[in-house]
Amino acid sequence: PAEEVTKEIRAQYNRFVELTGKQPGYLHGHSITYETYNEAIEELSKETGIPYSMSFLKEKGAVFAGMHMSNASKNKTFDPFEQLNKDTKADVLRDRDLILSADLALIIGHPGYMDADLINMTTLSIERVKDLAMMVDPEIKKFIEENNIELITYRDLL
């Protein structure tokens, strides 16, 4: 129900502010795309002036690159074997032309190191290691440097 979704999003926002002492740089719905969820985030975005990532990026004309999600991510099954087969680097390089043709390209990842605690807390664990490997890969770094790609944050777009 929309009322419960709105209440939960506000609670998460308030908890973030309580923990950090500041507002987040942007709001992001992750991979959840329910209409009531998106509407609640849009509402909070308008009230706080904090950009909602998906709307903000669409307004800026961003293209989404390297997002050839594994079946694990698409289906929310997070099968470890499917995560092992994910090739984030190949996904990004496959979109080389798309990235270079755009003024603004977004590559979403969940980089991180995996340990027993992470395995116990989330089903998206192996993909984090794969995404991290892509982000520090020398070939990716070379691609960025050779094409004068500027890495920016949401704040740089405001």
C-alpha positions as CSV (number, residue, x, y, z in Angstrom):
1,P,0.0,0.0,0.0
2,A,1.2,3.5,-0.9
3,E,0.8,4.8,2.6
4,E,3.1,2.1,4.0
5,V,5.6,2.5,1.3
6,T,5.7,6.3,1.9
7,K,6.1,5.7,5.6
8,E,9.0,3.3,5.1
9,I,10.9,5.6,2.7
10,R,10.5,8.5,5.1
11,A,11.8,6.3,7.9
12,Q,14.8,5.3,5.9
13,Y,15.5,8.9,4.9
14,N,15.1,10.1,8.6
15,R,17.4,7.3,9.8
16,F,20.1,8.3,7.3
17,V,19.9,11.9,8.4
18,E,20.0,10.8,12.0
19,L,23.1,8.6,11.5
20,T,25.1,10.9,9.2
21,G,23.9,14.4,10.3
22,K,23.3,15.3,6.7
23,Q,20.9,14.7,3.8
24,P,21.9,12.1,1.2
25,G,23.3,13.4,-2.1
26,Y,20.6,11.7,-4.0
27,L,17.7,9.3,-3.6
28,H,17.8,6.0,-5.4
29,G,15.2,3.2,-5.6
30,H,17.7,0.5,-6.4
31,S,16.2,-2.2,-8.5
32,I,12.7,-1.9,-7.1
33,T,10.3,-0.4,-9.6
34,Y,6.9,-0.6,-8.1
35,E,4.8,2.4,-9.0
36,T,3.9,3.3,-5.4
37,Y,7.6,3.0,-4.5
38,N,8.7,5.4,-7.3
39,E,5.9,7.8,-6.4
40,A,6.9,7.9,-2.8
41,I,10.5,8.6,-3.7
42,E,9.5,11.3,-6.2
43,E,7.4,12.9,-3.4
44,L,10.3,12.9,-1.0
45,S,12.6,14.3,-3.7
46,K,10.2,17.2,-4.3
47,E,9.8,17.9,-0.6
48,T,13.6,17.8,0.2
49,G,15.1,19.1,-3.0
50,I,17.2,16.0,-3.2
51,P,17.4,14.6,-6.7
52,Y,15.8,11.2,-7.4
53,S,18.4,9.4,-9.4
54,M,16.3,7.9,-12.2
55,S,14.2,11.1,-12.9
56,F,17.2,13.3,-12.5
57,L,19.3,11.2,-14.9
58,K,16.5,11.0,-17.5
59,E,16.2,14.8,-17.4
60,K,19.9,15.1,-18.0
61,G,19.7,12.7,-21.0
62,A,21.9,10.0,-19.4
63,V,22.3,6.6,-21.1
64,F,22.6,3.5,-19.0
65,A,25.6,1.4,-20.0
66,G,27.2,-1.8,-19.0
67,M,23.9,-3.0,-17.5
68,H,23.6,-6.4,-19.0
69,M,22.3,-7.8,-15.8
70,S,22.8,-11.4,-15.0
71,N,19.6,-13.5,-14.7
72,A,20.4,-13.5,-11.0
73,S,19.9,-9.7,-10.8
74,K,17.0,-9.6,-13.2
75,N,15.0,-12.3,-11.5
76,K,16.1,-11.5,-8.0
77,T,17.1,-15.1,-7.4
78,F,20.8,-14.2,-6.9
79,D,22.0,-17.6,-7.7
80,P,25.7,-17.8,-6.8
81,F,26.6,-19.7,-10.0
82,E,24.9,-17.1,-12.1
83,Q,26.8,-14.3,-10.2
84,L,30.1,-16.2,-10.9
85,N,29.4,-16.1,-14.6
86,K,28.7,-12.3,-14.7
87,D,31.3,-10.5,-16.7
88,T,30.9,-6.8,-15.8
89,K,34.0,-5.8,-17.7
90,A,32.8,-7.3,-20.9
91,D,29.4,-5.7,-20.4
92,V,30.9,-2.2,-20.1
93,L,33.3,-2.7,-23.0
94,R,30.4,-4.1,-25.1
95,D,28.7,-0.7,-24.6
96,R,31.9,1.3,-25.6
97,D,30.2,3.0,-28.5
98,L,27.1,3.9,-26.5
99,I,29.3,5.4,-23.7
100,L,31.4,7.4,-26.1
101,S,28.3,8.7,-28.0
102,A,26.7,10.2,-24.9
103,D,27.3,13.3,-23.0
104,L,26.4,11.5,-19.8
105,A,26.6,7.7,-19.3
106,L,25.8,5.8,-16.1
107,I,27.3,2.5,-15.1
108,I,25.6,1.1,-12.0
109,G,27.6,-1.4,-9.9
110,H,27.7,-2.7,-6.4
111,P,31.4,-2.9,-5.7
112,G,32.7,-4.5,-2.6
113,Y,34.8,-7.1,-1.0
114,M,33.1,-10.4,0.1
115,D,33.5,-12.0,3.5
116,A,31.5,-14.2,5.7
117,D,29.5,-11.3,7.2
118,L,28.5,-10.0,3.8
119,I,27.5,-13.5,2.7
120,N,25.2,-13.7,5.7
121,M,23.7,-10.3,5.1
122,T,23.0,-10.2,1.4
123,T,22.3,-12.5,-1.5
124,L,24.1,-10.1,-3.8
125,S,27.6,-10.9,-2.8
126,I,29.6,-12.4,-5.6
127,E,28.4,-9.7,-8.0
128,R,29.9,-7.1,-5.7
129,V,33.4,-8.7,-6.2
130,K,32.8,-8.9,-10.0
131,D,31.8,-5.2,-10.1
132,L,34.8,-4.1,-8.0
133,A,37.1,-6.1,-10.3
134,M,35.7,-4.2,-13.3
135,M,36.0,-0.8,-11.7
136,V,39.7,-1.3,-11.0
137,D,40.6,-3.2,-14.1
138,P,43.6,-1.7,-16.1
139,E,41.7,-2.1,-19.4
140,I,38.8,-0.1,-18.1
141,K,41.1,2.6,-16.7
142,K,42.9,2.7,-20.0
143,F,39.5,3.1,-21.8
144,I,38.6,6.0,-19.5
145,E,42.0,7.7,-20.0
146,E,42.3,7.2,-23.8
147,N,38.8,8.6,-24.3
148,N,39.1,11.5,-21.9
149,I,36.1,10.3,-19.9
150,E,35.5,12.4,-16.8
151,L,34.2,10.5,-13.8
152,I,31.7,12.5,-11.8
153,T,29.1,12.3,-9.1
154,Y,25.5,13.4,-8.8
155,R,26.7,16.5,-7.1
156,D,28.7,17.5,-10.2
157,L,25.4,17.6,-12.2
158,L,23.5,19.8,-9.8
